[in-house]
């Protein structure tokens, strides 16, 4: 691994390159916070994919792309004298020190859960009017549900045991079934949302990240279905012309390779 001096040199080199690109490259010169925003989101998802695939070389590359965007935003901020990369680093450093009094002060905590509770209490003391204030509105719904539940749990609004949460899941499923029988579309959608929300909550209690879990299943399904498509082509058939029983043969074969 690199020494701290080498790490700082590498970061300085990136800052120098960013300065030069902003000065000389027509594309880089045109970029704004707004024009970079969707690209940053895309890069973040690509990093997430690399992490789920456990591809560490790809993680390294995608981290570089995300770091470039951070440096890019800081460069634009410096051009209007609003902030630069040092301000960005100092702000997060001060926040980390303030929110870890068990490390940088004399506060004593017994476990990770108490650390999270202290974190949320400190945020309220910093002037936030709600513990949910920091949950971005633009987050994907499942990620948002998970963050909401983590936030409120941080101030003690939570179930005590996983069994209680599972009972809530069963309760919501029963309510959904009642509305399905009644056929009211709006109520069905509302109850379906309650089922998903309670399942996300249960995932937290069994130490599963629901977003990661669903994405792993998405990838598994894609791999299995593409295996099915390839197998059908090899015997000269189209999926449209195959029965479900015929497709099931290849689908079950795919499970040997994609679990």
CNS distance restraints for C-alpha pairs under 8 A (distance, minus, plus):
assign (resid   2 and name CA) (resid   6 and name CA) 5.72 0.50 0.50
assign (resid   2 and name CA) (resid   7 and name CA) 6.22 0.50 0.50
assign (resid   3 and name CA) (resid   7 and name CA) 6.20 0.50 0.50
assign (resid   4 and name CA) (resid   8 and name CA) 6.19 0.50 0.50
assign (resid   5 and name CA) (resid   9 and name CA) 6.15 0.50 0.50
assign (resid   6 and name CA) (resid  10 and name CA) 6.12 0.50 0.50
assign (resid   7 and name CA) (resid  11 and name CA) 6.27 0.50 0.50
assign (resid   8 and name CA) (resid  12 and name CA) 6.03 0.50 0.50
assign (resid   9 and name CA) (resid  13 and name CA) 6.11 0.50 0.50
assign (resid  10 and name CA) (resid  14 and name CA) 6.38 0.50 0.50
assign (resid  11 and name CA) (resid  15 and name CA) 6.35 0.50 0.50
assign (resid  12 and name CA) (resid  16 and name CA) 6.22 0.50 0.50
assign (resid  13 and name CA) (resid  17 and name CA) 6.24 0.50 0.50
assign (resid  14 and name CA) (resid  18 and name CA) 6.17 0.50 0.50
assign (resid  14 and name CA) (resid  68 and name CA) 7.97 0.50 0.50
assign (resid  15 and name CA) (resid  19 and name CA) 6.26 0.50 0.50
assign (resid  15 and name CA) (resid  71 and name CA) 6.97 0.50 0.50
assign (resid  16 and name CA) (resid  20 and name CA) 6.32 0.50 0.50
assign (resid  17 and name CA) (resid  21 and name CA) 6.09 0.50 0.50
assign (resid  18 and name CA) (resid  22 and name CA) 6.06 0.50 0.50
assign (resid  18 and name CA) (resid  71 and name CA) 7.38 0.50 0.50
assign (resid  18 and name CA) (resid  72 and name CA) 6.88 0.50 0.50
assign (resid  18 and name CA) (resid  75 and name CA) 7.54 0.50 0.50
assign (resid  19 and name CA) (resid  23 and name CA) 6.27 0.50 0.50
assign (resid  19 and name CA) (resid  75 and name CA) 7.47 0.50 0.50
assign (resid  20 and name CA) (resid  24 and name CA) 6.04 0.50 0.50
assign (resid  20 and name CA) (resid  25 and name CA) 7.85 0.50 0.50
assign (resid  21 and name CA) (resid  25 and name CA) 5.01 0.50 0.50
assign (resid  21 and name CA) (resid  28 and name CA) 6.11 0.50 0.50
assign (resid  21 and name CA) (resid  29 and name CA) 7.45 0.50 0.50
assign (resid  22 and name CA) (resid  28 and name CA) 5.33 0.50 0.50
assign (resid  22 and name CA) (resid  29 and name CA) 4.98 0.50 0.50
assign (resid  23 and name CA) (resid  29 and name CA) 6.69 0.50 0.50
assign (resid  24 and name CA) (resid  29 and name CA) 7.37 0.50 0.50
assign (resid  25 and name CA) (resid  29 and name CA) 6.02 0.50 0.50
assign (resid  26 and name CA) (resid  30 and name CA) 6.50 0.50 0.50
assign (resid  27 and name CA) (resid  31 and name CA) 6.83 0.50 0.50
assign (resid  31 and name CA) (resid  35 and name CA) 5.80 0.50 0.50
assign (resid  31 and name CA) (resid  36 and name CA) 6.54 0.50 0.50
assign (resid  32 and name CA) (resid  36 and name CA) 6.20 0.50 0.50
assign (resid  32 and name CA) (resid  73 and name CA) 8.00 0.50 0.50
assign (resid  32 and name CA) (resid  76 and name CA) 7.16 0.50 0.50
assign (resid  33 and name CA) (resid  37 and name CA) 6.14 0.50 0.50
assign (resid  33 and name CA) (resid  73 and name CA) 6.48 0.50 0.50
assign (resid  33 and name CA) (resid  76 and name CA) 7.66 0.50 0.50
assign (resid  34 and name CA) (resid  38 and name CA) 7.85 0.50 0.50
assign (resid  35 and name CA) (resid  39 and name CA) 7.74 0.50 0.50
assign (resid  36 and name CA) (resid  40 and name CA) 6.12 0.50 0.50
assign (resid  36 and name CA) (resid  69 and name CA) 7.70 0.50 0.50
assign (resid  37 and name CA) (resid  41 and name CA) 6.44 0.50 0.50
assign (resid  38 and name CA) (resid  42 and name CA) 6.25 0.50 0.50
assign (resid  39 and name CA) (resid  43 and name CA) 6.15 0.50 0.50
assign (resid  40 and name CA) (resid  44 and name CA) 6.16 0.50 0.50
assign (resid  40 and name CA) (resid  66 and name CA) 6.84 0.50 0.50
assign (resid  40 and name CA) (resid  69 and name CA) 6.50 0.50 0.50
assign (resid  41 and name CA) (resid  45 and name CA) 6.38 0.50 0.50
assign (resid  42 and name CA) (resid  46 and name CA) 6.29 0.50 0.50
assign (resid  43 and name CA) (resid  47 and name CA) 6.21 0.50 0.50
assign (resid  43 and name CA) (resid  62 and name CA) 6.85 0.50 0.50
assign (resid  43 and name CA) (resid  65 and name CA) 6.61 0.50 0.50
assign (resid  43 and name CA) (resid  66 and name CA) 6.19 0.50 0.50
assign (resid  44 and name CA) (resid  48 and name CA) 6.25 0.50 0.50
assign (resid  44 and name CA) (resid  62 and name CA) 7.86 0.50 0.50
assign (resid  44 and name CA) (resid  66 and name CA) 6.68 0.50 0.50
assign (resid  45 and name CA) (resid  49 and name CA) 6.23 0.50 0.50
assign (resid  46 and name CA) (resid  50 and name CA) 6.32 0.50 0.50
assign (resid  46 and name CA) (resid  62 and name CA) 6.71 0.50 0.50
assign (resid  47 and name CA) (resid  51 and name CA) 6.26 0.50 0.50
assign (resid  47 and name CA) (resid  58 and name CA) 7.85 0.50 0.50
assign (resid  47 and name CA) (resid  59 and name CA) 5.99 0.50 0.50
assign (resid  47 and name CA) (resid  62 and name CA) 5.09 0.50 0.50
assign (resid  47 and name CA) (resid  63 and name CA) 6.65 0.50 0.50
assign (resid  48 and name CA) (resid  52 and name CA) 6.26 0.50 0.50
assign (resid  49 and name CA) (resid  53 and name CA) 6.14 0.50 0.50
assign (resid  50 and name CA) (resid  54 and name CA) 6.11 0.50 0.50
assign (resid  50 and name CA) (resid  55 and name CA) 5.43 0.50 0.50
assign (resid  50 and name CA) (resid  56 and name CA) 7.25 0.50 0.50
assign (resid  50 and name CA) (resid  58 and name CA) 5.74 0.50 0.50
assign (resid  50 and name CA) (resid  59 and name CA) 5.31 0.50 0.50
assign (resid  50 and name CA) (resid  62 and name CA) 7.69 0.50 0.50
assign (resid  51 and name CA) (resid  55 and name CA) 6.40 0.50 0.50
assign (resid  51 and name CA) (resid  56 and name CA) 7.30 0.50 0.50
assign (resid  51 and name CA) (resid  59 and name CA) 6.17 0.50 0.50
assign (resid  52 and name CA) (resid 212 and name CA) 7.17 0.50 0.50
assign (resid  52 and name CA) (resid 216 and name CA) 7.40 0.50 0.50
assign (resid  54 and name CA) (resid  59 and name CA) 8.00 0.50 0.50
assign (resid  55 and name CA) (resid  59 and name CA) 6.15 0.50 0.50
assign (resid  56 and name CA) (resid  60 and name CA) 6.16 0.50 0.50
assign (resid  57 and name CA) (resid  61 and name CA) 6.52 0.50 0.50
assign (resid  58 and name CA) (resid  62 and name CA) 6.08 0.50 0.50
assign (resid  59 and name CA) (resid  63 and name CA) 5.96 0.50 0.50
assign (resid  60 and name CA) (resid  64 and name CA) 6.39 0.50 0.50
assign (resid  61 and name CA) (resid  65 and name CA) 6.53 0.50 0.50
assign (resid  62 and name CA) (resid  66 and name CA) 6.30 0.50 0.50
assign (resid  63 and name CA) (resid  67 and name CA) 6.01 0.50 0.50
assign (resid  64 and name CA) (resid  68 and name CA) 6.08 0.50 0.50
assign (resid  65 and name CA) (resid  69 and name CA) 6.56 0.50 0.50
assign (resid  66 and name CA) (resid  70 and name CA) 6.51 0.50 0.50
assign (resid  67 and name CA) (resid  71 and name CA) 6.23 0.50 0.50
assign (resid  68 and name CA) (resid  72 and name CA) 5.97 0.50 0.50
assign (resid  69 and name CA) (resid  73 and name CA) 6.13 0.50 0.50
assign (resid  70 and name CA) (resid  74 and name CA) 6.24 0.50 0.50
assign (resid  71 and name CA) (resid  75 and name CA) 6.11 0.50 0.50
assign (resid  71 and name CA) (resid  85 and name CA) 6.70 0.50 0.50
assign (resid  72 and name CA) (resid  76 and name CA) 6.35 0.50 0.50
assign (resid  73 and name CA) (resid  77 and name CA) 6.17 0.50 0.50
assign (resid  74 and name CA) (resid  78 and name CA) 6.17 0.50 0.50
assign (resid  74 and name CA) (resid  83 and name CA) 6.71 0.50 0.50
assign (resid  74 and name CA) (resid  84 and name CA) 4.89 0.50 0.50
assign (resid  74 and name CA) (resid  85 and name CA) 5.09 0.50 0.50
assign (resid  74 and name CA) (resid  88 and name CA) 7.36 0.50 0.50
assign (resid  75 and name CA) (resid  79 and name CA) 6.49 0.50 0.50
assign (resid  75 and name CA) (resid  84 and name CA) 6.21 0.50 0.50
assign (resid  75 and name CA) (resid  85 and name CA) 7.19 0.50 0.50
assign (resid  76 and name CA) (resid  80 and name CA) 7.01 0.50 0.50
assign (resid  77 and name CA) (resid  81 and name CA) 6.35 0.50 0.50
assign (resid  77 and name CA) (resid  82 and name CA) 5.34 0.50 0.50
assign (resid  77 and name CA) (resid  83 and name CA) 5.09 0.50 0.50
assign (resid  77 and name CA) (resid  84 and name CA) 5.89 0.50 0.50
assign (resid  78 and name CA) (resid  82 and name CA) 5.91 0.50 0.50
assign (resid  78 and name CA) (resid  83 and name CA) 5.12 0.50 0.50
assign (resid  78 and name CA) (resid  84 and name CA) 4.68 0.50 0.50
assign (resid  83 and name CA) (resid  87 and name CA) 5.78 0.50 0.50
assign (resid  83 and name CA) (resid  88 and name CA) 7.25 0.50 0.50
assign (resid  84 and name CA) (resid  88 and name CA) 6.47 0.50 0.50
assign (resid  85 and name CA) (resid  89 and name CA) 6.19 0.50 0.50
assign (resid  86 and name CA) (resid  90 and name CA) 5.99 0.50 0.50
assign (resid  87 and name CA) (resid  91 and name CA) 5.99 0.50 0.50
assign (resid  88 and name CA) (resid  92 and name CA) 6.55 0.50 0.50
assign (resid  89 and name CA) (resid  93 and name CA) 6.08 0.50 0.50
assign (resid  90 and name CA) (resid  94 and name CA) 6.03 0.50 0.50
assign (resid  91 and name CA) (resid  95 and name CA) 6.21 0.50 0.50
assign (resid  92 and name CA) (resid  96 and name CA) 6.11 0.50 0.50
assign (resid  93 and name CA) (resid  97 and name CA) 6.29 0.50 0.50
assign (resid  94 and name CA) (resid  98 and name CA) 6.09 0.50 0.50
assign (resid  95 and name CA) (resid  99 and name CA) 6.03 0.50 0.50
assign (resid  96 and name CA) (resid 100 and name CA) 6.06 0.50 0.50
assign (resid  97 and name CA) (resid 101 and name CA) 6.89 0.50 0.50
assign (resid  97 and name CA) (resid 103 and name CA) 7.89 0.50 0.50
assign (resid  97 and name CA) (resid 104 and name CA) 6.22 0.50 0.50
assign (resid  98 and name CA) (resid 104 and name CA) 7.78 0.50 0.50
assign (resid  99 and name CA) (resid 118 and name CA) 7.72 0.50 0.50
assign (resid  99 and name CA) (resid 119 and name CA) 5.78 0.50 0.50
assign (resid  99 and name CA) (resid 122 and name CA) 6.56 0.50 0.50
assign (resid 100 and name CA) (resid 104 and name CA) 6.23 0.50 0.50
assign (resid 100 and name CA) (resid 105 and name CA) 7.77 0.50 0.50
assign (resid 100 and name CA) (resid 115 and name CA) 7.90 0.50 0.50
assign (resid 100 and name CA) (resid 119 and name CA) 7.69 0.50 0.50
assign (resid 101 and name CA) (resid 105 and name CA) 4.54 0.50 0.50
assign (resid 101 and name CA) (resid 106 and name CA) 6.59 0.50 0.50
assign (resid 101 and name CA) (resid 107 and name CA) 5.54 0.50 0.50
assign (resid 102 and name CA) (resid 106 and name CA) 6.03 0.50 0.50
assign (resid 102 and name CA) (resid 107 and name CA) 4.50 0.50 0.50
assign (resid 102 and name CA) (resid 108 and name CA) 5.40 0.50 0.50
assign (resid 102 and name CA) (resid 109 and name CA) 6.49 0.50 0.50
assign (resid 103 and name CA) (resid 107 and name CA) 7.75 0.50 0.50
assign (resid 109 and name CA) (resid 114 and name CA) 6.03 0.50 0.50
assign (resid 109 and name CA) (resid 115 and name CA) 6.54 0.50 0.50
assign (resid 110 and name CA) (resid 114 and name CA) 6.61 0.50 0.50
assign (resid 111 and name CA) (resid 115 and name CA) 6.63 0.50 0.50
assign (resid 112 and name CA) (resid 116 and name CA) 6.44 0.50 0.50
assign (resid 113 and name CA) (resid 117 and name CA) 6.34 0.50 0.50
assign (resid 113 and name CA) (resid 154 and name CA) 7.72 0.50 0.50
assign (resid 114 and name CA) (resid 118 and name CA) 6.12 0.50 0.50
assign (resid 115 and name CA) (resid 119 and name CA) 6.18 0.50 0.50
assign (resid 116 and name CA) (resid 120 and name CA) 6.48 0.50 0.50
assign (resid 116 and name CA) (resid 154 and name CA) 5.69 0.50 0.50
assign (resid 117 and name CA) (resid 121 and name CA) 6.34 0.50 0.50
assign (resid 117 and name CA) (resid 153 and name CA) 7.78 0.50 0.50
assign (resid 117 and name CA) (resid 154 and name CA) 4.26 0.50 0.50
assign (resid 117 and name CA) (resid 155 and name CA) 5.61 0.50 0.50
assign (resid 117 and name CA) (resid 156 and name CA) 7.57 0.50 0.50
assign (resid 118 and name CA) (resid 122 and name CA) 6.09 0.50 0.50
assign (resid 118 and name CA) (resid 154 and name CA) 7.72 0.50 0.50
assign (resid 119 and name CA) (resid 123 and name CA) 6.36 0.50 0.50
assign (resid 119 and name CA) (resid 154 and name CA) 7.76 0.50 0.50
assign (resid 120 and name CA) (resid 124 and name CA) 6.52 0.50 0.50
assign (resid 120 and name CA) (resid 131 and name CA) 6.63 0.50 0.50
assign (resid 120 and name CA) (resid 151 and name CA) 7.18 0.50 0.50
assign (resid 120 and name CA) (resid 154 and name CA) 5.92 0.50 0.50
assign (resid 120 and name CA) (resid 155 and name CA) 6.59 0.50 0.50
assign (resid 121 and name CA) (resid 125 and name CA) 6.44 0.50 0.50
assign (resid 121 and name CA) (resid 155 and name CA) 7.04 0.50 0.50
assign (resid 122 and name CA) (resid 126 and name CA) 6.29 0.50 0.50
assign (resid 123 and name CA) (resid 127 and name CA) 7.02 0.50 0.50
assign (resid 123 and name CA) (resid 128 and name CA) 6.28 0.50 0.50
assign (resid 123 and name CA) (resid 131 and name CA) 7.53 0.50 0.50
assign (resid 124 and name CA) (resid 128 and name CA) 4.81 0.50 0.50
assign (resid 124 and name CA) (resid 129 and name CA) 6.48 0.50 0.50
assign (resid 124 and name CA) (resid 130 and name CA) 6.92 0.50 0.50
assign (resid 124 and name CA) (resid 131 and name CA) 6.73 0.50 0.50
assign (resid 128 and name CA) (resid 133 and name CA) 6.78 0.50 0.50
assign (resid 129 and name CA) (resid 133 and name CA) 7.12 0.50 0.50
assign (resid 131 and name CA) (resid 151 and name CA) 6.22 0.50 0.50
assign (resid 131 and name CA) (resid 152 and name CA) 6.77 0.50 0.50
assign (resid 132 and name CA) (resid 148 and name CA) 6.44 0.50 0.50
assign (resid 132 and name CA) (resid 151 and name CA) 6.45 0.50 0.50
assign (resid 132 and name CA) (resid 152 and name CA) 7.45 0.50 0.50
assign (resid 135 and name CA) (resid 139 and name CA) 7.82 0.50 0.50
assign (resid 135 and name CA) (resid 144 and name CA) 6.92 0.50 0.50
assign (resid 135 and name CA) (resid 147 and name CA) 6.80 0.50 0.50
assign (resid 135 and name CA) (resid 148 and name CA) 6.93 0.50 0.50
assign (resid 136 and name CA) (resid 144 and name CA) 7.64 0.50 0.50
assign (resid 137 and name CA) (resid 144 and name CA) 7.86 0.50 0.50
assign (resid 139 and name CA) (resid 143 and name CA) 6.35 0.50 0.50
assign (resid 139 and name CA) (resid 144 and name CA) 5.51 0.50 0.50
assign (resid 140 and name CA) (resid 144 and name CA) 6.02 0.50 0.50
assign (resid 141 and name CA) (resid 145 and name CA) 6.07 0.50 0.50
assign (resid 142 and name CA) (resid 146 and name CA) 6.31 0.50 0.50
assign (resid 142 and name CA) (resid 197 and name CA) 7.97 0.50 0.50
assign (resid 142 and name CA) (resid 200 and name CA) 7.39 0.50 0.50
assign (resid 142 and name CA) (resid 210 and name CA) 7.40 0.50 0.50
assign (resid 142 and name CA) (resid 211 and name CA) 6.48 0.50 0.50
assign (resid 143 and name CA) (resid 147 and name CA) 6.24 0.50 0.50
assign (resid 143 and name CA) (resid 210 and name CA) 7.86 0.50 0.50
assign (resid 143 and name CA) (resid 211 and name CA) 6.30 0.50 0.50
assign (resid 144 and name CA) (resid 148 and name CA) 6.03 0.50 0.50
assign (resid 145 and name CA) (resid 149 and name CA) 6.27 0.50 0.50
assign (resid 145 and name CA) (resid 197 and name CA) 6.42 0.50 0.50
assign (resid 145 and name CA) (resid 200 and name CA) 6.96 0.50 0.50
assign (resid 146 and name CA) (resid 150 and name CA) 6.22 0.50 0.50
assign (resid 146 and name CA) (resid 200 and name CA) 6.16 0.50 0.50
assign (resid 146 and name CA) (resid 201 and name CA) 6.86 0.50 0.50
assign (resid 146 and name CA) (resid 204 and name CA) 7.65 0.50 0.50
assign (resid 146 and name CA) (resid 210 and name CA) 7.68 0.50 0.50
assign (resid 147 and name CA) (resid 151 and name CA) 6.03 0.50 0.50
assign (resid 148 and name CA) (resid 152 and name CA) 6.34 0.50 0.50
assign (resid 149 and name CA) (resid 153 and name CA) 6.03 0.50 0.50
assign (resid 149 and name CA) (resid 201 and name CA) 6.66 0.50 0.50
assign (resid 150 and name CA) (resid 154 and name CA) 6.24 0.50 0.50
assign (resid 151 and name CA) (resid 155 and name CA) 7.24 0.50 0.50
assign (resid 152 and name CA) (resid 156 and name CA) 6.71 0.50 0.50
assign (resid 152 and name CA) (resid 157 and name CA) 5.35 0.50 0.50
assign (resid 152 and name CA) (resid 158 and name CA) 7.09 0.50 0.50
assign (resid 153 and name CA) (resid 157 and name CA) 4.89 0.50 0.50
assign (resid 153 and name CA) (resid 158 and name CA) 4.95 0.50 0.50
assign (resid 159 and name CA) (resid 164 and name CA) 6.73 0.50 0.50
assign (resid 159 and name CA) (resid 165 and name CA) 6.76 0.50 0.50
assign (resid 160 and name CA) (resid 164 and name CA) 7.29 0.50 0.50
assign (resid 161 and name CA) (resid 165 and name CA) 6.99 0.50 0.50
assign (resid 161 and name CA) (resid 205 and name CA) 7.79 0.50 0.50
assign (resid 162 and name CA) (resid 166 and name CA) 6.28 0.50 0.50
assign (resid 162 and name CA) (resid 202 and name CA) 6.71 0.50 0.50
assign (resid 162 and name CA) (resid 205 and name CA) 5.52 0.50 0.50
assign (resid 162 and name CA) (resid 206 and name CA) 7.11 0.50 0.50
assign (resid 163 and name CA) (resid 167 and name CA) 6.23 0.50 0.50
assign (resid 164 and name CA) (resid 168 and name CA) 6.40 0.50 0.50
assign (resid 165 and name CA) (resid 169 and name CA) 6.36 0.50 0.50
assign (resid 165 and name CA) (resid 198 and name CA) 7.23 0.50 0.50
assign (resid 165 and name CA) (resid 201 and name CA) 7.21 0.50 0.50
assign (resid 165 and name CA) (resid 202 and name CA) 5.67 0.50 0.50
assign (resid 165 and name CA) (resid 205 and name CA) 7.96 0.50 0.50
assign (resid 166 and name CA) (resid 170 and name CA) 6.36 0.50 0.50
assign (resid 166 and name CA) (resid 202 and name CA) 6.40 0.50 0.50
assign (resid 167 and name CA) (resid 171 and name CA) 6.18 0.50 0.50
assign (resid 168 and name CA) (resid 172 and name CA) 6.16 0.50 0.50
assign (resid 168 and name CA) (resid 198 and name CA) 6.79 0.50 0.50
assign (resid 169 and name CA) (resid 173 and name CA) 6.20 0.50 0.50
assign (resid 169 and name CA) (resid 195 and name CA) 6.20 0.50 0.50
assign (resid 169 and name CA) (resid 198 and name CA) 5.47 0.50 0.50
assign (resid 169 and name CA) (resid 199 and name CA) 6.28 0.50 0.50
assign (resid 169 and name CA) (resid 202 and name CA) 7.81 0.50 0.50
assign (resid 170 and name CA) (resid 174 and name CA) 6.26 0.50 0.50
assign (resid 171 and name CA) (resid 175 and name CA) 6.34 0.50 0.50
assign (resid 172 and name CA) (resid 176 and name CA) 6.14 0.50 0.50
assign (resid 172 and name CA) (resid 191 and name CA) 6.82 0.50 0.50
assign (resid 172 and name CA) (resid 194 and name CA) 6.33 0.50 0.50
assign (resid 172 and name CA) (resid 195 and name CA) 5.32 0.50 0.50
assign (resid 172 and name CA) (resid 198 and name CA) 7.65 0.50 0.50
assign (resid 173 and name CA) (resid 177 and name CA) 6.25 0.50 0.50
assign (resid 173 and name CA) (resid 191 and name CA) 7.91 0.50 0.50
assign (resid 173 and name CA) (resid 192 and name CA) 7.94 0.50 0.50
assign (resid 173 and name CA) (resid 195 and name CA) 6.11 0.50 0.50
assign (resid 174 and name CA) (resid 178 and name CA) 6.34 0.50 0.50
assign (resid 175 and name CA) (resid 179 and name CA) 6.45 0.50 0.50
assign (resid 175 and name CA) (resid 191 and name CA) 6.63 0.50 0.50
assign (resid 176 and name CA) (resid 180 and name CA) 6.17 0.50 0.50
assign (resid 176 and name CA) (resid 188 and name CA) 6.16 0.50 0.50
assign (resid 176 and name CA) (resid 191 and name CA) 5.03 0.50 0.50
assign (resid 176 and name CA) (resid 192 and name CA) 6.13 0.50 0.50
assign (resid 176 and name CA) (resid 195 and name CA) 7.69 0.50 0.50
assign (resid 177 and name CA) (resid 181 and name CA) 6.33 0.50 0.50
assign (resid 178 and name CA) (resid 182 and name CA) 6.49 0.50 0.50
assign (resid 179 and name CA) (resid 183 and name CA) 6.11 0.50 0.50
assign (resid 179 and name CA) (resid 184 and name CA) 6.38 0.50 0.50
assign (resid 179 and name CA) (resid 187 and name CA) 6.22 0.50 0.50
assign (resid 179 and name CA) (resid 188 and name CA) 5.40 0.50 0.50
assign (resid 179 and name CA) (resid 191 and name CA) 7.62 0.50 0.50
assign (resid 180 and name CA) (resid 184 and name CA) 7.05 0.50 0.50
assign (resid 180 and name CA) (resid 188 and name CA) 5.92 0.50 0.50
assign (resid 183 and name CA) (resid 188 and name CA) 7.40 0.50 0.50
assign (resid 184 and name CA) (resid 188 and name CA) 6.11 0.50 0.50
assign (resid 185 and name CA) (resid 189 and name CA) 6.18 0.50 0.50
assign (resid 186 and name CA) (resid 190 and name CA) 6.25 0.50 0.50
assign (resid 187 and name CA) (resid 191 and name CA) 6.10 0.50 0.50
assign (resid 188 and name CA) (resid 192 and name CA) 5.97 0.50 0.50
assign (resid 189 and name CA) (resid 193 and name CA) 6.17 0.50 0.50
assign (resid 190 and name CA) (resid 194 and name CA) 6.42 0.50 0.50
assign (resid 191 and name CA) (resid 195 and name CA) 6.29 0.50 0.50
assign (resid 192 and name CA) (resid 196 and name CA) 6.37 0.50 0.50
assign (resid 193 and name CA) (resid 197 and name CA) 6.10 0.50 0.50
assign (resid 194 and name CA) (resid 198 and name CA) 6.08 0.50 0.50
assign (resid 195 and name CA) (resid 199 and name CA) 6.13 0.50 0.50
assign (resid 196 and name CA) (resid 200 and name CA) 6.17 0.50 0.50
assign (resid 197 and name CA) (resid 201 and name CA) 6.30 0.50 0.50
assign (resid 198 and name CA) (resid 202 and name CA) 6.17 0.50 0.50
assign (resid 199 and name CA) (resid 203 and name CA) 6.14 0.50 0.50
assign (resid 200 and name CA) (resid 204 and name CA) 6.60 0.50 0.50
assign (resid 200 and name CA) (resid 210 and name CA) 5.98 0.50 0.50
assign (resid 201 and name CA) (resid 205 and name CA) 6.76 0.50 0.50
assign (resid 202 and name CA) (resid 206 and name CA) 6.50 0.50 0.50
assign (resid 203 and name CA) (resid 207 and name CA) 6.14 0.50 0.50
assign (resid 203 and name CA) (resid 208 and name CA) 4.92 0.50 0.50
assign (resid 203 and name CA) (resid 209 and name CA) 6.46 0.50 0.50
assign (resid 203 and name CA) (resid 210 and name CA) 6.07 0.50 0.50
assign (resid 204 and name CA) (resid 208 and name CA) 5.71 0.50 0.50
assign (resid 204 and name CA) (resid 209 and name CA) 6.68 0.50 0.50
assign (resid 204 and name CA) (resid 210 and name CA) 7.80 0.50 0.50
assign (resid 208 and name CA) (resid 213 and name CA) 7.09 0.50 0.50
assign (resid 209 and name CA) (resid 213 and name CA) 6.09 0.50 0.50
assign (resid 210 and name CA) (resid 214 and name CA) 6.05 0.50 0.50
assign (resid 211 and name CA) (resid 215 and name CA) 6.11 0.50 0.50
assign (resid 212 and name CA) (resid 216 and name CA) 6.09 0.50 0.50
assign (resid 213 and name CA) (resid 217 and name CA) 6.41 0.50 0.50
assign (resid 214 and name CA) (resid 218 and name CA) 6.15 0.50 0.50
assign (resid 215 and name CA) (resid 219 and name CA) 6.20 0.50 0.50
assign (resid 216 and name CA) (resid 220 and name CA) 6.16 0.50 0.50
assign (resid 217 and name CA) (resid 221 and name CA) 6.07 0.50 0.50
assign (resid 218 and name CA) (resid 222 and name CA) 6.17 0.50 0.50
assign (resid 219 and name CA) (resid 223 and name CA) 6.18 0.50 0.50
assign (resid 220 and name CA) (resid 224 and name CA) 6.19 0.50 0.50
assign (resid 220 and name CA) (resid 258 and name CA) 6.14 0.50 0.50
assign (resid 220 and name CA) (resid 259 and name CA) 6.86 0.50 0.50
assign (resid 221 and name CA) (resid 225 and name CA) 5.98 0.50 0.50
assign (resid 222 and name CA) (resid 226 and name CA) 6.02 0.50 0.50
assign (resid 223 and name CA) (resid 227 and name CA) 6.15 0.50 0.50
assign (resid 223 and name CA) (resid 258 and name CA) 6.79 0.50 0.50
assign (resid 224 and name CA) (resid 228 and name CA) 6.31 0.50 0.50
assign (resid 224 and name CA) (resid 251 and name CA) 6.48 0.50 0.50
assign (resid 224 and name CA) (resid 254 and name CA) 5.25 0.50 0.50
assign (resid 224 and name CA) (resid 255 and name CA) 6.92 0.50 0.50
assign (resid 224 and name CA) (resid 258 and name CA) 6.45 0.50 0.50
assign (resid 225 and name CA) (resid 229 and name CA) 6.28 0.50 0.50
assign (resid 225 and name CA) (resid 251 and name CA) 7.13 0.50 0.50
assign (resid 226 and name CA) (resid 230 and name CA) 6.13 0.50 0.50
assign (resid 227 and name CA) (resid 231 and name CA) 6.06 0.50 0.50
assign (resid 227 and name CA) (resid 250 and name CA) 7.61 0.50 0.50
assign (resid 227 and name CA) (resid 251 and name CA) 7.65 0.50 0.50
assign (resid 227 and name CA) (resid 254 and name CA) 6.16 0.50 0.50
assign (resid 228 and name CA) (resid 232 and name CA) 6.14 0.50 0.50
assign (resid 228 and name CA) (resid 247 and name CA) 7.02 0.50 0.50
assign (resid 228 and name CA) (resid 250 and name CA) 5.47 0.50 0.50
assign (resid 228 and name CA) (resid 251 and name CA) 5.86 0.50 0.50
assign (resid 228 and name CA) (resid 254 and name CA) 7.17 0.50 0.50
assign (resid 229 and name CA) (resid 233 and name CA) 6.35 0.50 0.50
assign (resid 229 and name CA) (resid 239 and name CA) 7.05 0.50 0.50
assign (resid 230 and name CA) (resid 234 and name CA) 6.36 0.50 0.50
assign (resid 231 and name CA) (resid 235 and name CA) 6.80 0.50 0.50
assign (resid 231 and name CA) (resid 250 and name CA) 6.82 0.50 0.50
assign (resid 232 and name CA) (resid 236 and name CA) 6.34 0.50 0.50
assign (resid 232 and name CA) (resid 237 and name CA) 5.19 0.50 0.50
assign (resid 232 and name CA) (resid 238 and name CA) 6.31 0.50 0.50
assign (resid 232 and name CA) (resid 239 and name CA) 6.76 0.50 0.50
assign (resid 233 and name CA) (resid 237 and name CA) 5.49 0.50 0.50
assign (resid 233 and name CA) (resid 238 and name CA) 6.71 0.50 0.50
assign (resid 237 and name CA) (resid 241 and name CA) 6.77 0.50 0.50
assign (resid 237 and name CA) (resid 242 and name CA) 7.25 0.50 0.50
assign (resid 238 and name CA) (resid 242 and name CA) 6.68 0.50 0.50
assign (resid 239 and name CA) (resid 247 and name CA) 7.57 0.50 0.50
assign (resid 242 and name CA) (resid 246 and name CA) 6.01 0.50 0.50
assign (resid 242 and name CA) (resid 247 and name CA) 6.52 0.50 0.50
assign (resid 243 and name CA) (resid 247 and name CA) 6.34 0.50 0.50
assign (resid 244 and name CA) (resid 248 and name CA) 5.97 0.50 0.50
assign (resid 245 and name CA) (resid 249 and name CA) 6.69 0.50 0.50
assign (resid 246 and name CA) (resid 250 and name CA) 7.30 0.50 0.50
assign (resid 247 and name CA) (resid 251 and name CA) 6.11 0.50 0.50
assign (resid 248 and name CA) (resid 252 and name CA) 5.92 0.50 0.50
assign (resid 249 and name CA) (resid 253 and name CA) 6.40 0.50 0.50
assign (resid 250 and name CA) (resid 254 and name CA) 6.18 0.50 0.50
assign (resid 251 and name CA) (resid 255 and name CA) 6.77 0.50 0.50
assign (resid 252 and name CA) (resid 256 and name CA) 7.45 0.50 0.50
assign (resid 253 and name CA) (resid 257 and name CA) 7.63 0.50 0.50
assign (resid 254 and name CA) (resid 258 and name CA) 6.10 0.50 0.50
assign (resid 255 and name CA) (resid 259 and name CA) 5.73 0.50 0.50
